[in-house]
Amino acid sequence: MFGKGVHQEEEALLRDIIRGIDKRIDHSSHEGEGSHFTVHLTLRGHEGELILDLEELKLAKNNMVKRHQIRQKIKARCDHLDQSRYGADILGLKAAKLLRASPKPEPSTHRGGFGRGPRR
């Protein structure tokens, strides 16, 4: 996945972070300028790229705060990719389809049950 001088530990850490978000995310990394590299993410047919710093990834091996920051960057990109599938639909496609197909309630013809008449 990585080129020159990058250890397998960083590669394994990046893979663990991505799999912790969603196991269905396909990813590949490409070298960039300096210590930056590009992570290409694919989720359900939607693709996106993210630029990460190799030095931050090395620090994330021992520092949970850095690991969480990297995870949040990746998760934000993946949420954006997944949101483009659903649009602004909060419930999702299947629930919206079921709601549209459900029968509409008919107005009630009888008056309220066992209530008393007007008080005198």
N, CA, C and O atoms as a GROMACS GRO file, in nm:
protein
  480
    1MET      N    1   0.082  -0.117   0.000
    1MET     CA    2   0.000   0.000   0.000
    1MET      C    3   0.087   0.124   0.000
    1MET      O    4   0.067   0.212  -0.084
    2PHE      N    5   0.181   0.134   0.090
    2PHE     CA    6   0.268   0.250   0.098
    2PHE      C    7   0.397   0.223   0.024
    2PHE      O    8   0.429   0.108  -0.008
    3GLY      N    9   0.471   0.328  -0.001
    3GLY     CA   10   0.602   0.315  -0.064
    3GLY      C   11   0.711   0.339   0.037
    3GLY      O   12   0.695   0.309   0.156
    4LYS      N   13   0.821   0.392  -0.008
    4LYS     CA   14   0.947   0.412   0.062
    4LYS      C   15   0.940   0.430   0.213
    4LYS      O   16   0.875   0.522   0.264
    5GLY      N   17   1.006   0.342   0.283
    5GLY     CA   18   1.032   0.360   0.424
    5GLY      C   19   0.913   0.359   0.517
    5GLY      O   20   0.925   0.402   0.632
    6VAL      N   21   0.800   0.313   0.474
    6VAL     CA   22   0.683   0.309   0.562
    6VAL      C   23   0.669   0.168   0.613
    6VAL      O   24   0.667   0.071   0.537
    7HIS      N   25   0.659   0.158   0.743
    7HIS     CA   26   0.654   0.026   0.805
    7HIS      C   27   0.514  -0.033   0.796
    7HIS      O   28   0.415   0.037   0.774
    8GLN      N   29   0.510  -0.162   0.814
    8GLN     CA   30   0.382  -0.231   0.807
    8GLN      C   31   0.295  -0.198   0.928
    8GLN      O   32   0.173  -0.216   0.923
    9GLU      N   33   0.355  -0.150   1.036
    9GLU     CA   34   0.277  -0.114   1.155
    9GLU      C   35   0.180   0.000   1.125
    9GLU      O   36   0.065  -0.004   1.167
   10GLU      N   37   0.227   0.101   1.052
   10GLU     CA   38   0.140   0.213   1.017
   10GLU      C   39   0.030   0.168   0.923
   10GLU      O   40  -0.084   0.213   0.934
   11GLU      N   41   0.064   0.079   0.831
   11GLU     CA   42  -0.036   0.026   0.739
   11GLU      C   43  -0.142  -0.053   0.815
   11GLU      O   44  -0.262  -0.040   0.788
   12ALA      N   45  -0.098  -0.135   0.909
   12ALA     CA   46  -0.192  -0.214   0.989
   12ALA      C   47  -0.279  -0.123   1.077
   12ALA      O   48  -0.398  -0.149   1.095
   13LEU      N   49  -0.220  -0.017   1.132
   13LEU     CA   50  -0.296   0.077   1.214
   13LEU      C   51  -0.403   0.147   1.132
   13LEU      O   52  -0.517   0.160   1.177
   14LEU      N   53  -0.369   0.192   1.012
   14LEU     CA   54  -0.466   0.257   0.925
   14LEU      C   55  -0.578   0.160   0.887
   14LEU      O   56  -0.695   0.198   0.885
   15ARG      N   57  -0.544   0.037   0.858
   15ARG     CA   58  -0.644  -0.064   0.824
   15ARG      C   59  -0.737  -0.090   0.943
   15ARG      O   60  -0.858  -0.104   0.924
   16ASP      N   61  -0.682  -0.096   1.065
   16ASP     CA   62  -0.765  -0.118   1.184
   16ASP      C   63  -0.859  -0.001   1.209
   16ASP      O   64  -0.974  -0.021   1.247
   17ILE      N   65  -0.811   0.121   1.188
   17ILE     CA   66  -0.896   0.238   1.207
   17ILE      C   67  -1.011   0.236   1.107
   17ILE      O   68  -1.126   0.261   1.144
   18ILE      N   69  -0.980   0.207   0.982
   18ILE     CA   70  -1.084   0.206   0.878
   18ILE      C   71  -1.182   0.093   0.901
   18ILE      O   72  -1.303   0.112   0.885
   19ARG      N   73  -1.133  -0.025   0.938
   19ARG     CA   74  -1.224  -0.137   0.964
   19ARG      C   75  -1.308  -0.113   1.088
   19ARG      O   76  -1.418  -0.167   1.100
   20GLY      N   77  -1.258  -0.032   1.182
   20GLY     CA   78  -1.336   0.004   1.300
   20GLY      C   79  -1.455   0.092   1.265
   20GLY      O   80  -1.555   0.092   1.336
   21ILE      N   81  -1.444   0.167   1.158
   21ILE     CA   82  -1.553   0.254   1.115
   21ILE      C   83  -1.657   0.171   1.039
   21ILE      O   84  -1.775   0.173   1.074
   22ASP      N   85  -1.614   0.099   0.937
   22ASP     CA   86  -1.705   0.017   0.857
   22ASP      C   87  -1.620  -0.087   0.784
   22ASP      O   88  -1.522  -0.052   0.718
   23LYS      N   89  -1.657  -0.212   0.796
   23LYS     CA   90  -1.579  -0.319   0.735
   23LYS      C   91  -1.592  -0.324   0.584
   23LYS      O   92  -1.511  -0.388   0.516
   24ARG      N   93  -1.694  -0.256   0.529
   24ARG     CA   94  -1.717  -0.262   0.385
   24ARG      C   95  -1.642  -0.153   0.309
   24ARG      O   96  -1.655  -0.144   0.187
   25ILE      N   97  -1.565  -0.072   0.377
   25ILE     CA   98  -1.491   0.035   0.310
   25ILE      C   99  -1.366  -0.024   0.244
   25ILE      O  100  -1.284  -0.086   0.310
   26ASP      N  101  -1.355  -0.003   0.114
   26ASP     CA  102  -1.232  -0.039   0.044
   26ASP      C  103  -1.141   0.082   0.044
   26ASP      O  104  -1.187   0.195   0.024
   27HIS      N  105  -1.013   0.060   0.068
   27HIS     CA  106  -0.921   0.173   0.071
   27HIS      C  107  -0.788   0.135   0.007
   27HIS      O  108  -0.749   0.019   0.004
   28SER      N  109  -0.722   0.236  -0.043
   28SER     CA  110  -0.586   0.221  -0.093
   28SER      C  111  -0.514   0.352  -0.067
   28SER      O  112  -0.577   0.458  -0.063
   29SER      N  113  -0.384   0.346  -0.050
   29SER     CA  114  -0.306   0.466  -0.020
   29SER      C  115  -0.206   0.492  -0.131
   29SER      O  116  -0.151   0.400  -0.192
   30HIS      N  117  -0.183   0.620  -0.155
   30HIS     CA  118  -0.088   0.662  -0.257
   30HIS      C  119   0.004   0.767  -0.196
   30HIS      O  120  -0.038   0.846  -0.111
   31GLU      N  121   0.128   0.767  -0.238
   31GLU     CA  122   0.224   0.863  -0.187
   31GLU      C  123   0.187   1.004  -0.231
   31GLU      O  124   0.128   1.025  -0.336
   32GLY      N  125   0.224   1.099  -0.146
   32GLY     CA  126   0.201   1.238  -0.178
   32GLY      C  127   0.330   1.316  -0.162
   32GLY      O  128   0.439   1.260  -0.173
   33GLU      N  129   0.317   1.444  -0.136
   33GLU     CA  130   0.435   1.529  -0.118
   33GLU      C  131   0.478   1.528   0.028
   33GLU      O  132   0.394   1.536   0.118
   34GLY      N  133   0.607   1.517   0.050
   34GLY     CA  134   0.661   1.519   0.186
   34GLY      C  135   0.608   1.401   0.267
   34GLY      O  136   0.614   1.286   0.223
   35SER      N  137   0.558   1.432   0.386
   35SER     CA  138   0.508   1.325   0.472
   35SER      C  139   0.358   1.300   0.452
   35SER      O  140   0.301   1.216   0.521
   36HIS      N  141   0.296   1.372   0.360
   36HIS     CA  142   0.153   1.353   0.335
   36HIS      C  143   0.132   1.239   0.237
   36HIS      O  144   0.213   1.216   0.148
   37PHE      N  145   0.020   1.168   0.254
   37PHE     CA  146  -0.018   1.066   0.159
   37PHE      C  147  -0.170   1.072   0.140
   37PHE      O  148  -0.241   1.128   0.224
   38THR      N  149  -0.218   1.013   0.033
   38THR     CA  150  -0.359   1.017  -0.002
   38THR      C  151  -0.420   0.880   0.022
   38THR      O  152  -0.364   0.778  -0.018
   39VAL      N  153  -0.535   0.879   0.088
   39VAL     CA  154  -0.610   0.756   0.110
   39VAL      C  155  -0.734   0.764   0.021
   39VAL      O  156  -0.814   0.856   0.033
   40HIS      N  157  -0.748   0.666  -0.067
   40HIS     CA  158  -0.863   0.660  -0.157
   40HIS      C  159  -0.964   0.565  -0.095
   40HIS      O  160  -0.934   0.447  -0.073
   41LEU      N  161  -1.086   0.615  -0.066
   41LEU     CA  162  -1.190   0.537   0.000
   41LEU      C  163  -1.302   0.507  -0.099
   41LEU      O  164  -1.340   0.593  -0.179
   42THR      N  165  -1.356   0.386  -0.093
   42THR     CA  166  -1.470   0.348  -0.174
   42THR      C  167  -1.574   0.282  -0.084
   42THR      O  168  -1.544   0.185  -0.014
   43LEU      N  169  -1.696   0.338  -0.085
   43LEU     CA  170  -1.803   0.285  -0.002
   43LEU      C  171  -1.930   0.279  -0.084
   43LEU      O  172  -1.984   0.382  -0.126
   44ARG      N  173  -1.979   0.158  -0.109
   44ARG     CA  174  -2.103   0.134  -0.183
   44ARG      C  175  -2.107   0.206  -0.317
   44ARG      O  176  -2.208   0.265  -0.355
   45GLY      N  177  -1.996   0.202  -0.389
   45GLY     CA  178  -1.991   0.260  -0.522
   45GLY      C  179  -1.954   0.408  -0.525
   45GLY      O  180  -1.930   0.462  -0.632
   46HIS      N  181  -1.947   0.473  -0.410
   46HIS     CA  182  -1.908   0.613  -0.404
   46HIS      C  183  -1.762   0.620  -0.364
   46HIS      O  184  -1.717   0.544  -0.278
   47GLU      N  185  -1.688   0.710  -0.427
   47GLU     CA  186  -1.544   0.721  -0.403
   47GLU      C  187  -1.509   0.858  -0.349
   47GLU      O  188  -1.574   0.958  -0.381
   48GLY      N  189  -1.404   0.861  -0.267
   48GLY     CA  190  -1.356   0.987  -0.213
   48GLY      C  191  -1.210   0.974  -0.174
   48GLY      O  192  -1.158   0.863  -0.158
   49GLU      N  193  -1.144   1.086  -0.158
   49GLU     CA  194  -1.003   1.086  -0.120
   49GLU      C  195  -0.983   1.171   0.003
   49GLU      O  196  -1.059   1.264   0.030
   50LEU      N  197  -0.880   1.136   0.078
   50LEU     CA  198  -0.849   1.203   0.202
   50LEU      C  199  -0.697   1.213   0.214
   50LEU      O  200  -0.626   1.117   0.184
   51ILE      N  201  -0.648   1.328   0.256
   51ILE     CA  202  -0.504   1.346   0.271
   51ILE      C  203  -0.470   1.338   0.419
   51ILE      O  204  -0.526   1.410   0.501
   52LEU      N  205  -0.378   1.248   0.453
   52LEU     CA  206  -0.332   1.230   0.590
   52LEU      C  207  -0.182   1.254   0.598
   52LEU      O  208  -0.112   1.251   0.498
   53ASP      N  209  -0.136   1.277   0.720
   53ASP     CA  210   0.006   1.300   0.743
   53ASP      C  211   0.066   1.173   0.804
   53ASP      O  212   0.012   1.118   0.899
   54LEU      N  213   0.178   1.128   0.748
   54LEU     CA  214   0.243   1.007   0.795
   54LEU      C  215   0.295   1.023   0.938
   54LEU      O  216   0.292   0.928   1.016
   55GLU      N  217   0.342   1.143   0.972
   55GLU     CA  218   0.393   1.167   1.108
   55GLU      C  219   0.280   1.153   1.212
   55GLU      O  220   0.302   1.100   1.320
   56GLU      N  221   0.160   1.202   1.177
   56GLU     CA  222   0.046   1.187   1.267
   56GLU      C  223   0.009   1.040   1.283
   56GLU      O  224  -0.029   0.996   1.392
   57LEU      N  225   0.019   0.965   1.174
   57LEU     CA  226  -0.013   0.822   1.181
   57LEU      C  227   0.088   0.747   1.268
   57LEU      O  228   0.051   0.654   1.340
   58LYS      N  229   0.216   0.788   1.263
   58LYS     CA  230   0.317   0.727   1.349
   58LYS      C  231   0.290   0.759   1.495
   58LYS      O  232   0.307   0.674   1.582
   59LEU      N  233   0.248   0.883   1.523
   59LEU     CA  234   0.216   0.921   1.660
   59LEU      C  235   0.091   0.850   1.711
   59LEU      O  236   0.077   0.826   1.831
   60ALA      N  237   0.002   0.816   1.620
   60ALA     CA  238  -0.124   0.752   1.658
   60ALA      C  239  -0.105   0.611   1.710
   60ALA      O  240  -0.195   0.555   1.773
   61LYS      N  241   0.012   0.551   1.685
   61LYS     CA  242   0.036   0.417   1.738
   61LYS      C  243   0.030   0.416   1.889
   61LYS      O  244  -0.020   0.321   1.949
   62ASN      N  245   0.081   0.524   1.952
   62ASN     CA  246   0.086   0.529   2.098
   62ASN      C  247  -0.009   0.631   2.159
   62ASN      O  248  -0.038   0.625   2.278
   63ASN      N  249  -0.057   0.724   2.080
   63ASN     CA  250  -0.138   0.833   2.130
   63ASN      C  251  -0.283   0.814   2.084
   63ASN      O  252  -0.312   0.822   1.965
   64MET      N  253  -0.373   0.790   2.179
   64MET     CA  254  -0.513   0.765   2.145
   64MET      C  255  -0.584   0.890   2.094
   64MET      O  256  -0.679   0.879   2.017
   65VAL      N  257  -0.539   1.008   2.135
   65VAL     CA  258  -0.599   1.132   2.088
   65VAL      C  259  -0.575   1.148   1.938
   65VAL      O  260  -0.667   1.181   1.863
   66LYS      N  261  -0.451   1.127   1.894
   66LYS     CA  262  -0.419   1.135   1.751
   66LYS      C  263  -0.496   1.029   1.672
   66LYS      O  264  -0.546   1.056   1.562
   67ARG      N  265  -0.504   0.909   1.728
   67ARG     CA  266  -0.577   0.801   1.661
   67ARG      C  267  -0.724   0.839   1.644
   67ARG      O  268  -0.784   0.814   1.539
   68HIS      N  269  -0.781   0.900   1.747
   68HIS     CA  270  -0.921   0.942   1.739
   68HIS      C  271  -0.939   1.054   1.636
   68HIS      O  272  -1.040   1.057   1.566
   69GLN      N  273  -0.843   1.146   1.627
   69GLN     CA  274  -0.851   1.254   1.528
   69GLN      C  275  -0.847   1.199   1.386
   69GLN      O  276  -0.923   1.243   1.299
   70ILE      N  277  -0.759   1.103   1.362
   70ILE     CA  278  -0.751   1.040   1.230
   70ILE      C  279  -0.880   0.966   1.200
   70ILE      O  280  -0.932   0.972   1.088
   71ARG      N  281  -0.933   0.896   1.300
   71ARG     CA  282  -1.058   0.823   1.283
   71ARG      C  283  -1.172   0.919   1.248
   71ARG      O  284  -1.255   0.888   1.162
   72GLN      N  285  -1.177   1.034   1.314
   72GLN     CA  286  -1.283   1.130   1.287
   72GLN      C  287  -1.273   1.188   1.145
   72GLN      O  288  -1.375   1.211   1.081
   73LYS      N  289  -1.151   1.211   1.098
   73LYS     CA  290  -1.134   1.258   0.960
   73LYS      C  291  -1.187   1.156   0.859
   73LYS      O  292  -1.259   1.190   0.766
   74ILE      N  293  -1.151   1.030   0.881
   74ILE     CA  294  -1.193   0.924   0.790
   74ILE      C  295  -1.344   0.903   0.800
   74ILE      O  296  -1.411   0.886   0.698
   75LYS      N  297  -1.396   0.904   0.922
   75LYS     CA  298  -1.540   0.883   0.941
   75LYS      C  299  -1.622   0.995   0.880
   75LYS      O  300  -1.728   0.970   0.823
   76ALA      N  301  -1.574   1.119   0.890
   76ALA     CA  302  -1.645   1.231   0.830
   76ALA      C  303  -1.654   1.214   0.678
   76ALA      O  304  -1.758   1.240   0.618
   77ARG      N  305  -1.544   1.170   0.616
   77ARG     CA  306  -1.544   1.149   0.471
   77ARG      C  307  -1.638   1.034   0.434
   77ARG      O  308  -1.711   1.044   0.336
   78CYS      N  309  -1.636   0.925   0.513
   78CYS     CA  310  -1.722   0.811   0.483
   78CYS      C  311  -1.869   0.846   0.504
   78CYS      O  312  -1.955   0.802   0.427
   79ASP      N  313  -1.900   0.925   0.607
   79ASP     CA  314  -2.038   0.969   0.629
   79ASP      C  315  -2.084   1.055   0.512
   79ASP      O  316  -2.200   1.047   0.470
   80HIS      N  317  -1.995   1.138   0.461
   80HIS     CA  318  -2.030   1.220   0.346
   80HIS      C  319  -2.058   1.133   0.223
   80HIS      O  320  -2.152   1.159   0.148
   81LEU      N  321  -1.977   1.029   0.203
   81LEU     CA  322  -2.000   0.938   0.091
   81LEU      C  323  -2.132   0.864   0.107
   81LEU      O  324  -2.205   0.846   0.010
   82ASP      N  325  -2.163   0.821   0.229
   82ASP     CA  326  -2.285   0.747   0.255
   82ASP      C  327  -2.407   0.838   0.248
   82ASP      O  328  -2.515   0.795   0.206
   83GLN      N  329  -2.391   0.965   0.288
   83GLN     CA  330  -2.502   1.059   0.286
   83GLN      C  331  -2.544   1.090   0.143
   83GLN      O  332  -2.662   1.117   0.117
   84SER      N  333  -2.451   1.088   0.050
   84SER     CA  334  -2.486   1.117  -0.088
   84SER      C  335  -2.577   1.009  -0.144
   84SER      O  336  -2.647   1.032  -0.243
   85ARG      N  337  -2.578   0.891  -0.082
   85ARG     CA  338  -2.667   0.784  -0.125
   85ARG      C  339  -2.809   0.810  -0.078
   85ARG      O  340  -2.904   0.784  -0.152
   86TYR      N  341  -2.823   0.860   0.044
   86TYR     CA  342  -2.956   0.879   0.102
   86TYR      C  343  -3.011   1.019   0.080
   86TYR      O  344  -3.131   1.040   0.096
   87GLY      N  345  -2.929   1.114   0.046
   87GLY     CA  346  -2.973   1.251   0.036
   87GLY      C  347  -3.006   1.304   0.174
   87GLY      O  348  -2.932   1.280   0.269
   88ALA      N  349  -3.114   1.376   0.187
   88ALA     CA  350  -3.152   1.432   0.316
   88ALA      C  351  -3.248   1.341   0.390
   88ALA      O  352  -3.304   1.382   0.492
   89ASP      N  353  -3.269   1.219   0.343
   89ASP     CA  354  -3.363   1.126   0.404
   89ASP      C  355  -3.304   1.074   0.534
   89ASP      O  356  -3.204   1.002   0.533
   90ILE      N  357  -3.365   1.107   0.646
   90ILE     CA  358  -3.312   1.068   0.776
   90ILE      C  359  -3.338   0.920   0.804
   90ILE      O  360  -3.253   0.852   0.860
   91LEU      N  361  -3.454   0.871   0.765
   91LEU     CA  362  -3.490   0.733   0.795
   91LEU      C  363  -3.420   0.632   0.707
   91LEU      O  364  -3.400   0.517   0.749
   92GLY      N  365  -3.381   0.670   0.589
   92GLY     CA  366  -3.320   0.576   0.497
   92GLY      C  367  -3.417   0.539   0.388
   92GLY      O  368  -3.536   0.572   0.395
   93LEU      N  369  -3.368   0.470   0.287
   93LEU     CA  370  -3.450   0.439   0.170
   93LEU      C  371  -3.560   0.337   0.199
   93LEU      O  372  -3.674   0.354   0.155
   94LYS      N  373  -3.527   0.232   0.273
   94LYS     CA  374  -3.624   0.125   0.296
   94LYS      C  375  -3.740   0.174   0.383
   94LYS      O  376  -3.856   0.145   0.353
   95ALA      N  377  -3.710   0.247   0.489
   95ALA     CA  378  -3.817   0.296   0.576
   95ALA      C  379  -3.906   0.396   0.503
   95ALA      O  380  -4.027   0.395   0.520
   96ALA      N  381  -3.847   0.482   0.422
   96ALA     CA  382  -3.926   0.580   0.347
   96ALA      C  383  -4.017   0.509   0.246
   96ALA      O  384  -4.130   0.551   0.226
   97LYS      N  385  -3.968   0.405   0.184
   97LYS     CA  386  -4.048   0.330   0.087
   97LYS      C  387  -4.166   0.262   0.158
   97LYS      O  388  -4.277   0.260   0.104
   98LEU      N  389  -4.143   0.205   0.276
   98LEU     CA  390  -4.250   0.141   0.351
   98LEU      C  391  -4.356   0.242   0.395
   98LEU      O  392  -4.475   0.213   0.390
   99LEU      N  393  -4.313   0.359   0.437
   99LEU     CA  394  -4.408   0.461   0.479
   99LEU      C  395  -4.494   0.510   0.362
   99LEU      O  396  -4.614   0.534   0.379
  100ARG      N  397  -4.435   0.525   0.246
  100ARG     CA  398  -4.511   0.568   0.130
  100ARG      C  399  -4.613   0.462   0.088
  100ARG      O  400  -4.723   0.494   0.043
  101ALA      N  401  -4.576   0.333   0.102
  101ALA     CA  402  -4.663   0.225   0.058
  101ALA      C  403  -4.770   0.191   0.161
  101ALA      O  404  -4.866   0.122   0.126
  102SER      N  405  -4.758   0.234   0.284
  102SER     CA  406  -4.855   0.198   0.388
  102SER      C  407  -4.989   0.266   0.361
  102SER      O  408  -4.994   0.377   0.308
  103PRO      N  409  -5.098   0.198   0.399
  103PRO     CA  410  -5.230   0.258   0.375
  103PRO      C  411  -5.250   0.379   0.465
  103PRO      O  412  -5.204   0.383   0.579
  104LYS      N  413  -5.319   0.477   0.412
  104LYS     CA  414  -5.345   0.599   0.487
  104LYS      C  415  -5.462   0.574   0.582
  104LYS      O  416  -5.558   0.507   0.543
  105PRO      N  417  -5.458   0.624   0.704
  105PRO     CA  418  -5.568   0.603   0.798
  105PRO      C  419  -5.693   0.679   0.753
  105PRO      O  420  -5.686   0.793   0.708
  106GLU      N  421  -5.808   0.611   0.767
  106GLU     CA  422  -5.934   0.674   0.730
  106GLU      C  423  -5.987   0.754   0.847
  106GLU      O  424  -5.965   0.716   0.962
  107PRO      N  425  -6.056   0.863   0.821
  107PRO     CA  426  -6.112   0.941   0.931
  107PRO      C  427  -6.218   0.861   1.005
  107PRO      O  428  -6.294   0.786   0.944
  108SER      N  429  -6.222   0.876   1.134
  108SER     CA  430  -6.314   0.802   1.218
  108SER      C  431  -6.456   0.856   1.202
  108SER      O  432  -6.476   0.978   1.196
  109THR      N  433  -6.557   0.764   1.194
  109THR     CA  434  -6.695   0.806   1.176
  109THR      C  435  -6.770   0.815   1.307
  109THR      O  436  -6.870   0.888   1.315
  110HIS      N  437  -6.728   0.746   1.409
  110HIS     CA  438  -6.800   0.753   1.536
  110HIS      C  439  -6.740   0.859   1.627
  110HIS      O  440  -6.623   0.895   1.618
  111ARG      N  441  -6.827   0.906   1.716
  111ARG     CA  442  -6.782   1.010   1.808
  111ARG      C  443  -6.709   0.946   1.925
  111ARG      O  444  -6.711   0.824   1.941
  112GLY      N  445  -6.646   1.025   2.005
  112GLY     CA  446  -6.567   0.976   2.118
  112GLY      C  447  -6.645   0.888   2.213
  112GLY      O  448  -6.749   0.933   2.262
  113GLY      N  449  -6.605   0.774   2.240
  113GLY     CA  450  -6.656   0.663   2.318
  113GLY      C  451  -6.746   0.688   2.436
  113GLY      O  452  -6.864   0.721   2.417
  114PHE      N  453  -6.698   0.675   2.554
  114PHE     CA  454  -6.781   0.669   2.673
  114PHE      C  455  -6.784   0.800   2.750
  114PHE      O  456  -6.815   0.800   2.869
  115GLY      N  457  -6.755   0.906   2.688
  115GLY     CA  458  -6.755   1.034   2.758
  115GLY      C  459  -6.895   1.080   2.795
  115GLY      O  460  -6.992   1.045   2.728
  116ARG      N  461  -6.904   1.157   2.900
  116ARG     CA  462  -7.032   1.211   2.943
  116ARG      C  463  -7.071   1.329   2.855
  116ARG      O  464  -6.989   1.387   2.782
  117GLY      N  465  -7.197   1.361   2.864
  117GLY     CA  466  -7.246   1.476   2.793
  117GLY      C  467  -7.204   1.603   2.866
  117GLY      O  468  -7.120   1.598   2.957
  118PRO      N  469  -7.259   1.716   2.828
  118PRO     CA  470  -7.222   1.840   2.893
  118PRO      C  471  -7.262   1.842   3.040
  118PRO      O  472  -7.369   1.791   3.074
  119ARG      N  473  -7.183   1.898   3.123
  119ARG     CA  474  -7.211   1.904   3.267
  119ARG      C  475  -7.316   2.012   3.292
  119ARG      O  476  -7.316   2.117   3.228
  120ARG      N  477  -7.404   1.985   3.385
  120ARG     CA  478  -7.509   2.081   3.415
  120ARG      C  479  -7.497   2.134   3.553
  120ARG      O  480  -7.578   2.216   3.594
   0.00000   0.00000   0.00000
